[in-house]
Amino acid sequence: MLDTFFRFIVSLAVGALVYVLVAIAALSALRATSELDPTALVKLVLQGAGLAVGALVAYVVARGWAFRSRRPHAQSFPRFVVVAVLGVLAHEAAFYSLLSFMPWPYTVALASTLSATTLLGFIIAKRWVFSA
């Protein structure tokens, strides 16, 4: 199971790298073709495009390499999206709670919530998203 967890972490890292690269490349391309500086809203849209591509890459790598799932995409992809969205919301809620209601240092709260939500995401992905 540790090898599956490691592959899951790698799949998330690859998705995050693609997300950043796509967002930066899109902004660079826009700046190269326009003399106007993009607004914050345009930058947000470009970041969203990077996020979508990165999430898709993370899904493909997790499904095919980390979990070696044969569950049909029509079932596993919507589940992946639900778990990803709920994971972000859980992380943000826990992080806010630790910072607001407990005297946790910023970095400790960040590392704790990121670790907990990643582990929870792995368990749900293994047992529900990509299970046979």
C-alpha positions as CSV (number, residue, x, y, z in Angstrom):
1,M,0.0,0.0,0.0
2,L,2.9,2.4,0.6
3,D,3.9,2.1,-3.1
4,T,0.4,3.0,-4.1
5,F,0.5,6.0,-1.7
6,F,3.8,7.1,-3.1
7,R,2.5,6.9,-6.7
8,F,-0.6,8.8,-5.6
9,I,1.6,11.6,-4.2
10,V,3.6,11.6,-7.4
11,S,0.4,11.9,-9.5
12,L,-0.7,14.9,-7.4
13,A,2.8,16.5,-7.8
14,V,2.7,15.9,-11.6
15,G,-0.7,17.5,-11.7
16,A,0.4,20.5,-9.7
17,L,3.5,21.0,-11.9
18,V,1.3,20.9,-15.1
19,Y,-1.1,23.3,-13.4
20,V,1.6,25.8,-12.7
21,L,3.3,25.4,-16.1
22,V,0.0,25.8,-18.1
23,A,-1.1,28.9,-16.0
24,I,2.3,30.5,-16.5
25,A,2.5,29.6,-20.2
26,A,-1.0,31.0,-20.8
27,L,-0.2,34.2,-19.1
28,S,3.1,34.5,-21.0
29,A,1.4,33.9,-24.3
30,L,-1.3,36.5,-23.6
31,R,1.3,39.1,-22.6
32,A,3.4,38.3,-25.8
33,T,0.4,39.0,-28.0
34,S,-1.0,42.0,-26.2
35,E,0.4,45.3,-25.1
36,L,-2.2,45.6,-22.3
37,D,-1.5,44.1,-18.9
38,P,-4.2,41.4,-18.2
39,T,-6.7,42.2,-15.5
40,A,-7.0,40.2,-12.3
41,L,-10.1,38.5,-13.7
42,V,-8.2,37.4,-16.9
43,K,-5.3,36.1,-14.7
44,L,-7.9,34.2,-12.6
45,V,-9.4,32.6,-15.8
46,L,-5.9,31.6,-17.0
47,Q,-5.1,30.1,-13.6
48,G,-8.4,28.2,-13.8
49,A,-7.4,26.7,-17.1
50,G,-4.1,25.6,-15.6
51,L,-6.0,24.1,-12.7
52,A,-8.4,22.2,-15.0
53,V,-5.5,20.8,-17.1
54,G,-3.5,19.9,-14.0
55,A,-6.4,18.1,-12.4
56,L,-7.0,16.1,-15.6
57,V,-3.4,15.1,-15.7
58,A,-3.5,14.1,-12.0
59,Y,-6.6,12.0,-12.6
60,V,-5.0,10.2,-15.6
61,V,-1.8,9.5,-13.7
62,A,-3.6,8.4,-10.5
63,R,-6.1,6.2,-12.4
64,G,-3.6,4.5,-14.7
65,W,-0.4,4.4,-12.6
66,A,-1.1,5.0,-8.9
67,F,-4.2,2.8,-8.6
68,R,-4.1,0.9,-11.9
69,S,-7.9,1.2,-12.0
70,R,-10.1,-0.4,-14.5
71,R,-13.2,1.4,-13.3
72,P,-14.8,3.2,-16.3
73,H,-14.0,6.9,-16.7
74,A,-17.7,7.6,-16.7
75,Q,-17.7,6.4,-13.0
76,S,-14.3,7.3,-11.7
77,F,-13.8,10.8,-13.2
78,P,-17.0,12.4,-11.6
79,R,-16.0,10.7,-8.3
80,F,-12.5,12.2,-8.6
81,V,-13.9,15.7,-9.2
82,V,-16.2,15.4,-6.1
83,V,-13.3,14.2,-3.9
84,A,-11.0,16.9,-5.2
85,V,-13.5,19.7,-4.6
86,L,-14.5,18.4,-1.2
87,G,-10.8,17.9,-0.3
88,V,-10.0,21.6,-1.1
89,L,-13.1,22.7,0.9
90,A,-12.1,20.5,3.9
91,H,-8.5,21.7,3.7
92,E,-9.6,25.4,3.7
93,A,-12.1,24.9,6.5
94,A,-9.6,23.0,8.7
95,F,-6.8,25.5,8.0
96,Y,-9.1,28.4,8.8
97,S,-10.2,26.7,12.0
98,L,-6.6,26.0,13.2
99,L,-5.6,29.6,12.5
100,S,-8.7,31.2,13.9
101,F,-9.6,29.2,17.0
102,M,-6.3,27.7,18.0
103,P,-2.9,29.3,18.4
104,W,-1.2,27.1,15.7
105,P,1.7,28.7,13.8
106,Y,0.9,29.2,10.1
107,T,3.3,26.6,8.7
108,V,2.3,24.0,11.2
109,A,-1.4,24.5,10.4
110,L,-0.7,24.4,6.7
111,A,1.4,21.2,6.9
112,S,-1.1,19.5,9.2
113,T,-4.1,20.2,7.1
114,L,-2.4,19.4,3.9
115,S,-1.1,16.1,5.3
116,A,-4.5,15.2,6.7
117,T,-6.5,16.0,3.6
118,T,-4.0,14.3,1.3
119,L,-4.2,11.1,3.4
120,L,-8.0,11.3,3.5
121,G,-8.1,11.9,-0.3
122,F,-5.9,8.8,-0.8
123,I,-8.1,6.6,1.3
124,I,-11.3,7.8,-0.5
125,A,-9.6,7.5,-3.9
126,K,-8.5,3.9,-3.1
127,R,-11.8,2.7,-1.7
128,W,-14.3,4.6,-3.8
129,V,-13.0,6.6,-6.7
130,F,-10.7,4.0,-8.3
131,S,-11.9,0.7,-6.6
132,A,-12.9,-2.1,-8.9
